């Protein structure tokens, strides 16, 4: 009788352990491997983290993460409202490890209120000369306690990188140009060094005090040119005054909704202007830079 009782107790204990182990395994999702991670252009990442264009969620410094260069790098935006200071960290593909780059400054462009801050290199201890993964800058408007959104851009070893980020109070996000996201080409196509350029922007209605996202389509023999470098800035209608500093763009492949083009270099239109022009600087492989000024209507 005693032997039977002991065997029954052991059986029940083993069964319970197996049951609870099985339940725990079904509740906890398997960790993602790099090969299993979502593609860079999806709107929502695994576990509800907003993906590239809107930021990935909390970074290693409790900041907002965004893709920088198709997954090669990530940037983390942080802000100290008391110090009126922003620190941007450059991270690797794991979104955690510092990834020093060859750059002396990073341009932070905030959309609301509209302002720009040039962040200076502030290398972490042990980072080699000329390389940096931390950039720091101050501005009075950073003292405003709110969720910021904008772009982080720089040129690294001759390659332009730009990321759109948005702080979210409740961890939600996603990329959006707003309801009015249509591509608008201004003027006629331009011929340059054997290519055809369409110059314009996203959005049919542009407003002073808000962002404009310039866009450039570059084709050769009807096929997209993917290895150009395109930069854009805002200048006064007469071209003599720079209203928003030059930022780089990135190449966006053809989708079912849009042709291939260079974009994501958003600029803030000053509140007190009505006439403005987008200045495009296009560098084709093997060619000298060519500049185009395109007037746009501001409401």
C-alpha positions in Angstrom: 0.0 0.0 0.0 2.8 2.4 0.9 4.7 1.5 -2.2 1.6 2.2 -4.4 1.1 5.5 -2.7 4.7 6.6 -3.3 4.4 5.7 -7.0 1.2 7.6 -7.4 2.7 10.7 -5.7 5.7 10.6 -8.1 3.4 10.2 -11.1 1.3 13.2 -10.1 4.3 15.4 -9.4 5.9 14.5 -12.8 2.7 15.1 -14.7 2.2 18.5 -13.0 5.8 19.5 -13.9 5.3 18.4 -17.5 2.0 20.3 -17.7 3.3 23.6 -16.3 6.5 23.4 -18.4 4.3 22.9 -21.5 2.1 25.9 -20.6 5.1 28.1 -20.1 6.6 27.2 -23.5 3.4 28.0 -25.3 3.0 31.4 -23.7 6.6 32.6 -24.4 7.3 33.2 -28.1 10.6 32.0 -29.4 13.2 34.8 -29.7 13.7 36.2 -33.2 16.9 35.4 -35.0 18.3 38.0 -37.4 17.0 36.0 -40.4 13.5 35.9 -38.9 13.2 39.6 -38.2 10.6 41.6 -40.2 11.7 43.4 -43.3 13.0 47.0 -42.9 10.0 48.6 -44.7 7.2 47.0 -42.6 5.2 49.4 -40.5 5.0 47.4 -37.3 7.8 45.3 -35.8 7.5 42.1 -33.7 6.0 42.4 -30.2 4.3 45.7 -31.2 7.4 47.8 -31.5 6.8 50.4 -34.2 9.2 49.7 -37.1 11.7 51.8 -39.1 9.9 55.0 -40.2 8.2 55.5 -36.8 10.9 54.2 -34.5 11.4 50.8 -32.9 10.6 51.7 -29.3 12.8 52.2 -26.2 16.5 52.0 -27.0 19.4 51.1 -24.6 19.3 54.8 -23.3 15.5 54.9 -23.0 15.3 56.8 -26.2 13.4 56.4 -29.5 15.0 54.1 -32.1 14.9 54.4 -35.9 16.5 52.6 -38.8 19.4 54.4 -40.4 20.6 52.9 -43.7 18.4 49.9 -44.3 19.4 48.1 -41.1 23.1 48.7 -41.2 22.8 51.3 -38.5 20.1 52.5 -36.1 19.9 55.9 -34.3 18.5 56.5 -30.9 17.0 59.9 -30.1 17.1 61.1 -26.5 16.2 64.5 -25.0 16.8 66.1 -21.6 14.2 68.8 -21.3 15.8 70.3 -18.2 19.2 70.7 -20.0 17.5 71.6 -23.3 19.8 69.0 -24.7 19.5 66.1 -27.2 21.9 63.2 -27.5 21.7 60.9 -30.5 23.4 57.5 -30.4 24.5 55.5 -33.4 23.9 51.8 -32.9 24.5 48.6 -34.8 22.1 46.3 -36.4 21.3 44.7 -33.0 19.9 48.1 -31.9 22.0 48.0 -28.7 25.8 48.1 -29.4 27.5 51.4 -30.2 28.5 51.7 -33.8 31.1 54.5 -34.3 30.9 56.2 -37.7 33.2 58.7 -39.4 31.2 61.9 -39.0 31.7 65.1 -37.1 28.1 66.3 -36.9 24.5 65.0 -37.1 21.6 67.2 -38.1 18.5 66.9 -36.0 15.4 68.4 -37.6 12.3 68.7 -35.4 8.9 69.3 -37.1 6.8 70.8 -34.3 7.8 73.3 -33.2 10.0 73.7 -36.3 13.7 74.0 -35.6 17.0 72.3 -36.4 20.0 71.5 -34.1 23.5 70.5 -35.3 24.7 67.8 -32.9 28.5 67.7 -32.4 30.5 64.5 -32.1 31.1 63.5 -28.5 32.9 60.1 -28.7 32.4 57.5 -26.0 35.5 56.4 -24.1 37.7 54.1 -26.2 36.3 55.2 -29.6 39.1 55.7 -32.2 40.1 59.1 -33.4 37.7 60.3 -36.2 35.0 57.8 -35.2 32.0 58.5 -33.0 28.7 57.0 -31.9 27.4 59.8 -29.7 26.4 63.3 -30.9 25.2 66.1 -28.6 23.5 69.5 -29.1 21.4 72.0 -27.3 18.5 74.3 -28.3 16.0 76.3 -26.2 13.0 74.5 -27.9 14.3 71.2 -26.6 13.1 72.4 -23.2 9.5 72.0 -24.2 8.0 69.0 -22.6 6.3 67.1 -25.4 6.8 64.2 -27.8 9.1 65.2 -30.6 9.2 64.0 -34.2 11.5 64.7 -37.0 14.6 63.5 -38.9 18.2 62.6 -38.0 20.6 62.9 -40.9 24.3 62.9 -41.7 26.8 62.0 -44.3 29.0 59.0 -43.4 32.0 58.3 -45.5 30.3 60.0 -48.4 27.0 58.1 -48.0 23.9 60.0 -46.9 21.9 58.6 -44.1 18.5 59.8 -42.8 16.0 58.4 -40.3 12.5 59.6 -39.5 11.6 59.2 -35.8 8.6 59.9 -33.6 8.4 59.8 -29.8 5.2 58.0 -28.7 3.6 58.4 -25.3 2.0 55.0 -25.5 4.4 53.0 -27.6 2.5 53.3 -30.9 3.7 54.8 -34.1 4.2 54.2 -37.8 5.3 56.3 -40.7 3.0 58.7 -42.3 3.4 61.8 -44.5 -0.1 62.8 -43.4 -3.3 62.3 -45.4 -2.0 64.3 -48.3 0.9 62.1 -49.4 0.7 62.2 -53.2 3.9 62.7 -55.2 3.8 66.0 -57.0 6.4 66.7 -59.7 7.0 70.4 -60.3 7.7 71.6 -63.9 8.9 69.5 -66.8 11.4 66.6 -66.7 15.1 67.7 -66.6 17.8 66.0 -68.7 21.2 65.6 -67.0 24.2 63.5 -68.0 22.1 60.9 -69.8 19.4 60.7 -67.1 15.9 62.1 -66.8 15.0 63.8 -63.5 11.6 64.6 -62.0 11.8 67.1 -59.2 9.1 67.7 -56.7 7.8 66.7 -53.2 5.2 64.7 -51.3 1.9 66.5 -50.7 -0.3 68.7 -52.8 -0.7 71.3 -50.1 2.3 72.7 -48.3 2.0 74.9 -45.3 4.4 77.4 -43.6 5.6 76.1 -40.3 5.3 72.5 -41.4 7.5 69.9 -43.1 7.9 69.3 -46.8 9.5 66.1 -48.0 11.3 66.7 -51.3 11.4 63.9 -53.9 13.5 63.2 -57.0 13.0 60.5 -59.6 16.2 59.7 -61.6 15.9 57.3 -64.6 18.2 56.2 -67.4 16.7 54.5 -70.4 13.5 54.2 -68.4 15.1 52.3 -65.5 15.7 53.8 -62.0 19.2 55.0 -61.1 19.9 53.6 -57.7 23.5 54.8 -57.0 23.0 58.6 -57.1 23.5 60.8 -54.1 20.7 63.4 -53.6 20.6 66.2 -51.1 18.0 68.9 -50.6 17.7 72.2 -48.8 15.2 75.1 -48.7 16.2 78.5 -50.0 14.4 81.8 -50.5 12.6 82.4 -53.8 15.6 84.4 -55.2 18.0 81.6 -54.1 20.2 83.9 -52.0 19.2 82.8 -48.5 19.2 79.3 -47.1 16.1 78.7 -45.0 16.6 75.1 -44.1 20.0 73.4 -44.1 20.8 70.7 -46.6 20.0 67.1 -45.6 20.6 63.8 -47.5 17.9 61.6 -48.9 17.7 57.9 -49.4 16.6 55.7 -52.4 13.1 54.2 -52.2 12.4 51.3 -54.6 9.3 51.1 -56.7 6.2 50.0 -54.9 2.6 49.4 -56.1 1.8 53.0 -55.1 4.8 55.0 -56.1 7.7 54.9 -58.6 11.3 54.6 -57.4 12.6 57.9 -56.1 14.8 59.6 -53.6 13.1 61.0 -50.5 12.9 61.0 -46.7 15.0 64.2 -46.4 12.2 66.3 -44.8 12.7 70.0 -44.3 10.8 72.5 -42.2 9.2 75.5 -44.0 9.7 78.6 -41.9 6.4 80.1 -40.6 7.0 83.6 -42.0 7.5 82.8 -45.7 5.2 82.4 -48.6 7.7 82.0 -51.4 10.3 79.3 -51.2 12.3 77.0 -53.4 13.6 73.5 -52.9 17.3 73.3 -53.8 18.3 69.8 -55.0 21.9 68.8 -55.3 22.3 65.6 -57.4 25.5 63.7 -57.6 25.6 61.0 -60.3 28.4 58.4 -60.3 31.3 59.8 -62.2 29.8 63.2 -62.6 30.1 66.5 -60.8 27.3 67.7 -58.5 24.4 69.5 -60.3 22.1 71.9 -58.4 18.5 72.6 -59.3 16.2 75.2 -57.6 12.5 74.4 -57.8 10.0 77.0 -56.6 7.0 75.7 -54.6 3.7 77.2 -53.4 3.3 77.6 -49.7 -0.1 78.1 -48.1 
